[in-house]
Amino acid sequence: MTKPFKVGITGTGRALPEKRLTNSDLEKMVDTSDEWIVKRTGISERRILDEDMPLSQLASKAAKNAITDAGLDASDIDLIIATTVTPDYLSPSLACSVQKEIGAEKAAAFDMNAACTGFIYALKVAQGLIMSEAYNNVLIVAAEAMSRATDFTDRKTCVLFGDGAGAVVLGRVEDGTGIDKVNLGAIGKMGSVLTIPCLYISEEDRARRSEGMKQVVWMDGSEVFIFASRIMSEATSSILKETGTDISEIKYLFPHQANIRILQNAAKRLEMSMDRIYSNLSMTGNISSASIPVCLNEAYEKNMLQKGDKLVLVAFGGGLTYGASLLTWSK
């Protein structure tokens, strides 16, 4: 029996650190240049979390903004899903810390790790739980402090990453809008091309890093670029085909913000103009799972989104993971 409702985004929010790390700053730290960084990545600056500020505090700001935007109180949230690869603690989870800080005492809370695809994975989980009528209002907060997992002597990776948090509230919508479909995928056999060790590190992975640098990101840039360029267009094309949606019906594509060349490659393969592919990459860098919800909130606040607009959200990340969602904007 078809449900009389779908699951839609009812509120959005974001929070970015005040501190900026510009390409000029990086020129003083490693052998690089503003021209090289912009040409290769499209990034001009990224936000950096203060050393004495927990990620949970930034995540809570984004969460509060999303709850307010949804017209709800923290007491109305009955589940919190946090996505991150850079939590303050393994336990308590980031989600539990957010629950404490925003006062959502009735909410269950847990973390998810699908790297940069985390927000798409969380959408799928939240959609299923709301459709099953187990929960009514689910808060997804994607928060990353990638600067804390970056080796700033490695010029190949340190130019890429930044910090930030984005959040959405999901709930029932009965007007035909909402999430139409979410597809998820993983290619675990390629997981070794992008790693951040935690409590264990293999000798092979240790050898790839600078002396004394254990818990930092390492990436085979060429392999990730090839994978990302292919999967962004394939995941988008697949979800459009499965839903019988023509790409001309899509107002905007919201991709994971990793590298401008990847976005340009995807645009070419999909035959989409770049003005339909939302990007804030130049000012934020790669903020992992937080990039898509931050972009959604920015676009909404700029009045770029109208109720009924069809959007595709698509991401790829460590694991390797990937995912795409087709939705009709509900706000």
Phi, psi and omega per residue, in radians:
M1 nan 2.280 -3.126
T2 -1.240 2.313 3.122
K3 -1.205 2.561 3.107
P4 -1.392 0.111 -3.116
F5 -2.493 2.839 2.979
K6 -2.113 -3.100 3.117
V7 -1.936 2.190 -3.101
G8 -2.289 2.862 3.058
I9 -1.414 2.074 -3.103
T10 -1.855 -0.198 3.120
G11 -2.754 2.569 3.097
T12 -2.333 2.702 3.102
G13 -2.798 2.808 3.094
R14 -2.610 2.835 3.042
A15 -2.661 2.194 3.116
L16 -2.118 2.500 3.089
P17 -1.078 2.672 3.134
E18 -1.309 -0.593 -3.080
K19 -1.175 2.328 3.111
R20 -1.965 2.416 3.031
L21 -2.008 1.883 -3.066
T22 -1.579 2.924 3.063
N23 -1.087 -0.590 3.086
S24 -1.090 -0.672 3.078
D25 -1.085 -0.745 -3.102
L26 -1.193 -0.518 3.088
E27 -1.027 -0.495 -3.135
K28 -1.488 -0.181 -3.057
M29 -1.831 -0.640 -3.119
V30 -2.418 2.954 3.136
D31 -1.377 1.553 -3.135
T32 -2.684 -3.133 3.119
S33 -2.588 2.699 3.094
D34 -1.004 -0.751 -3.122
E35 -1.055 -0.779 -3.127
W36 -1.136 -0.790 -3.104
I37 -1.105 -0.825 -3.112
V38 -1.116 -0.749 -3.120
K39 -1.133 -0.715 -3.064
R40 -1.469 -0.501 -2.997
T41 -2.192 -0.491 -3.049
G42 1.491 0.103 -3.063
I43 -1.707 2.325 3.071
S44 -1.889 -0.587 3.101
E45 -2.722 2.895 3.099
R46 -2.519 2.728 -3.137
R47 -1.614 2.505 -3.076
I48 -2.220 2.238 3.140
L49 -1.279 2.359 3.080
D50 -1.032 2.534 -3.082
E51 -1.034 -0.581 -3.064
D52 -1.628 0.179 3.138
M53 -1.886 2.124 3.101
P54 -1.210 2.580 3.099
L55 -1.058 -0.560 -3.127
S56 -1.033 -0.544 3.141
Q57 -1.201 -0.740 3.088
L58 -1.151 -0.750 3.125
A59 -1.049 -0.692 -3.118
S60 -1.170 -0.608 3.079
K61 -1.087 -0.813 3.118
A62 -1.094 -0.720 -3.140
A63 -1.090 -0.807 3.131
K64 -1.062 -0.699 3.127
N65 -1.108 -0.706 3.137
A66 -1.190 -0.712 3.137
I67 -1.128 -0.751 3.097
T68 -1.087 -0.748 3.140
D69 -1.100 -0.538 3.120
A70 -1.395 -0.099 -3.117
G71 1.289 0.493 -3.092
L72 -2.070 2.987 2.977
D73 -1.894 2.818 3.122
A74 -0.997 -0.540 -3.139
S75 -1.180 -0.273 3.129
D76 -1.456 -0.251 -3.121
I77 -1.417 2.186 -3.138
D78 -1.945 -0.016 3.025
L79 -2.697 2.382 3.061
I80 -2.100 2.167 3.031
I81 -1.995 2.090 3.092
A82 -1.856 2.400 3.065
T83 -2.031 2.258 -3.117
T84 -2.927 2.658 2.936
V85 -1.992 0.057 -3.088
T86 -2.316 0.956 -3.106
P87 -1.209 2.725 3.048
D88 -1.091 -0.762 -3.133
Y89 -2.360 2.659 2.921
L90 -1.271 -0.620 3.032
S91 -2.551 2.198 0.084
P92 -1.236 2.674 3.136
S93 -1.162 2.812 3.063
L94 -1.040 -0.699 -3.129
A95 -1.074 -0.711 3.121
C96 -1.177 -0.649 3.104
S97 -1.148 -0.698 3.088
V98 -1.129 -0.752 3.116
Q99 -0.966 -0.769 3.121
K100 -1.105 -0.823 -3.019
E101 -1.241 -0.532 -3.126
I102 -1.672 -0.154 3.106
G103 1.357 0.508 3.130
A104 -1.544 1.196 -2.951
E105 -1.171 -0.373 -3.118
K106 -1.503 -0.150 -2.987
A107 -1.499 2.404 2.866
A108 -1.288 2.792 -3.047
A109 -2.677 2.360 3.034
F110 -2.712 2.787 3.114
D111 -1.726 2.673 3.018
M112 -2.224 2.548 3.064
N113 -2.276 1.807 2.954
A114 -2.219 0.510 -3.109
A115 0.936 -2.347 -3.034
C116 -1.186 -0.266 3.111
T117 -1.559 0.044 -3.010
G118 -0.938 -0.702 -3.105
F119 -1.125 -0.699 3.124
I120 -1.161 -0.732 3.079
Y121 -1.050 -0.754 -3.137
A122 -1.128 -0.640 3.078
L123 -1.007 -0.798 -3.121
K124 -1.090 -0.782 -3.139
V125 -1.129 -0.815 -3.129
A126 -1.107 -0.727 3.118
Q127 -1.015 -0.824 -3.118
G128 -1.105 -0.706 -3.114
L129 -1.226 -0.613 3.090
I130 -1.283 -0.708 3.124
M131 -1.117 -0.541 3.109
S132 -1.354 -0.090 -3.131
E133 1.179 0.375 3.065
A134 -1.330 -0.562 -3.132
Y135 -2.416 2.712 -3.127
N136 -1.819 -0.893 -3.107
N137 -2.134 1.976 -3.092
V138 -1.940 2.251 3.071
L139 -1.725 2.150 2.974
I140 -1.853 2.184 3.067
V141 -2.188 2.066 3.140
A142 -1.835 2.025 -3.040
A143 -2.389 2.351 -3.079
E144 -2.432 2.405 2.993
A145 -2.058 1.176 -3.047
M146 -1.103 -0.435 3.120
S147 -1.074 -0.450 -3.135
R148 -1.399 -0.134 3.097
A149 -2.102 0.451 -3.095
T150 -2.030 2.355 3.036
D151 -1.566 1.873 -3.065
F152 -1.418 0.238 2.934
T153 -1.830 -0.079 3.138
D154 -1.739 1.757 -3.027
R155 -1.193 -0.290 -3.140
K156 -1.316 -0.502 -3.099
T157 -1.960 -0.524 -3.005
C158 -1.184 -0.328 3.130
V159 -1.398 -0.208 -2.956
L160 -1.587 -0.672 -2.817
F161 -1.786 2.593 3.061
G162 -2.450 -3.084 -3.083
D163 -2.064 2.674 3.091
G164 2.968 3.012 -3.133
A165 -2.507 2.413 3.053
G166 -2.323 2.612 -3.089
A167 -2.504 2.661 2.994
V168 -2.416 2.660 2.956
V169 -1.866 2.315 3.100
L170 -1.976 2.449 3.097
G171 -2.712 -3.092 3.134
R172 -1.261 2.429 2.985
V173 -2.277 2.428 -3.043
E174 -2.118 0.416 -3.095
D175 -1.979 0.281 3.116
G176 1.538 -0.151 3.082
T177 -1.492 -3.036 3.063
G178 1.902 -2.985 -3.089
I179 -1.288 2.154 3.103
D180 -1.548 -0.695 -3.127
K181 -2.883 2.572 3.024
V182 -2.304 2.216 3.063
N183 -1.972 2.401 3.128
L184 -2.181 2.686 3.080
G185 -2.731 2.874 3.103
A186 -2.667 2.574 3.062
I187 -2.257 1.376 -3.046
G188 -1.051 -0.483 -3.117
K189 -1.179 -0.240 3.092
M190 -1.787 0.164 -3.056
G191 -1.038 -0.461 -3.058
S192 -1.264 -0.136 -3.115
V193 -1.467 -0.114 3.099
L194 -2.661 1.918 -3.024
T195 -2.356 2.588 2.940
I196 -2.355 1.780 -3.107
P197 -1.136 2.740 3.102
C198 -2.136 -1.652 -3.084
L199 -1.651 -0.085 3.116
Y200 -2.485 2.566 3.036
I201 -2.482 2.314 3.117
S202 -1.285 2.805 3.113
E203 -1.102 -0.640 3.123
E204 -1.094 -0.769 3.141
D205 -1.220 -0.616 3.117
R206 -1.108 -0.674 -3.098
A207 -1.178 -0.383 -3.126
R208 -1.374 -0.241 -3.005
R209 -1.892 2.795 3.084
S210 -1.115 2.703 3.138
E211 -0.959 2.211 3.114
G212 1.431 -0.048 -3.137
M213 -1.757 1.665 -3.087
K214 -1.684 -0.982 -2.993
Q215 -1.644 1.020 3.088
V216 -2.221 2.791 -3.112
V217 -1.288 2.414 2.967
W218 -2.223 2.430 -3.057
M219 -2.509 2.372 2.944
D220 -1.501 1.618 -2.981
G221 -0.976 -0.711 -3.101
S222 -1.187 -0.720 3.128
E223 -1.140 -0.748 3.136
V224 -1.144 -0.691 3.129
F225 -1.078 -0.797 3.132
I226 -1.083 -0.809 3.129
F227 -1.078 -0.845 -3.069
A228 -1.121 -0.761 -3.117
S229 -1.056 -0.636 3.133
R230 -1.350 -0.838 -2.975
I231 -1.259 -0.513 3.136
M232 -1.059 -0.829 -3.118
S233 -1.303 -0.675 -3.128
E234 -1.137 -0.772 -3.138
A235 -1.137 -0.660 3.113
T236 -1.185 -0.849 -3.131
S237 -1.063 -0.682 -3.108
S238 -1.119 -0.797 -3.087
I239 -1.243 -0.537 3.071
L240 -1.191 -0.750 3.132
K241 -1.110 -0.763 -3.089
E242 -1.166 -0.459 -3.129
T243 -1.766 0.028 -3.136
G244 1.144 0.609 -3.094
T245 -1.889 2.288 3.074
D246 -1.472 2.529 -3.095
I247 -1.078 -0.407 3.111
S248 -1.185 -0.331 3.132
E249 -1.404 -0.241 -3.080
I250 -1.476 2.124 3.132
K251 -1.291 -0.830 3.128
Y252 -2.456 2.562 2.928
L253 -1.789 2.233 3.087
F254 -1.911 1.673 -3.122
P255 -1.630 2.806 2.963
H256 -1.044 2.371 -3.055
Q257 -1.609 1.593 -3.096
A258 -1.972 -0.752 -3.003
N259 -2.865 2.287 -3.076
I260 -1.096 -0.543 3.136
R261 -1.191 -0.569 3.071
I262 -1.166 -0.740 3.123
L263 -1.131 -0.712 3.120
Q264 -1.152 -0.675 3.103
N265 -1.108 -0.768 3.121
A266 -1.116 -0.726 3.126
A267 -1.047 -0.739 3.137
K268 -1.124 -0.780 -3.123
R269 -1.155 -0.606 -3.116
L270 -1.540 -0.125 -3.085
E271 1.012 0.782 3.071
M272 -1.941 2.515 3.050
S273 -1.335 2.614 -3.092
M274 -1.128 -0.379 3.132
D275 -1.283 -0.118 3.038
R276 -1.791 0.049 3.102
I277 -1.961 1.879 -3.034
Y278 -1.246 2.360 3.103
S279 -2.575 2.352 2.975
N280 -2.119 0.305 -3.013
L281 -0.929 -0.675 -3.046
S282 -1.088 -0.488 -3.051
M283 -1.846 -0.188 -3.094
T284 -2.150 -0.370 -2.991
G285 1.197 -2.858 -3.133
N286 -1.530 1.910 3.101
I287 -1.886 0.590 2.997
S288 0.909 -2.311 -3.014
S289 -1.148 -0.266 -3.120
A290 -1.393 -0.238 -2.966
S291 -1.110 -0.780 -3.080
I292 -1.201 -0.844 3.120
P293 -1.123 -0.548 3.052
V294 -1.123 -0.764 3.120
C295 -1.108 -0.732 3.123
L296 -1.042 -0.777 -3.137
N297 -1.152 -0.717 3.093
E298 -1.049 -0.853 -3.102
A299 -1.101 -0.689 3.123
Y300 -1.125 -0.766 -3.124
E301 -1.213 -0.398 3.071
K302 -1.488 0.074 -3.106
N303 1.072 0.543 3.102
M304 -1.488 -0.286 -3.090
L305 -1.964 2.318 3.095
Q306 -2.114 2.608 3.128
K307 -0.967 2.290 -3.128
G308 1.736 -0.194 3.107
D309 -1.140 2.396 3.059
K310 -1.611 2.276 -3.085
L311 -2.255 2.622 2.958
V312 -2.059 2.264 3.025
L313 -1.884 2.284 -3.086
V314 -2.517 2.418 -3.077
A315 -2.576 2.817 3.021
F316 -2.484 2.768 -3.130
G317 -3.002 -3.079 -3.140
G318 -1.006 2.654 -3.124
G319 2.402 -0.864 -0.220
L320 -1.360 2.546 -3.140
T321 -2.204 2.823 3.038
Y322 -2.754 2.817 3.128
G323 -2.997 2.763 3.112
A324 -2.560 2.603 3.103
S325 -2.380 2.373 2.988
L326 -1.825 2.217 3.115
L327 -2.483 2.748 3.044
T328 -1.888 2.108 -3.004
W329 -1.049 2.326 -3.006
S330 -1.757 -0.247 -3.022
K331 -1.667 nan nan
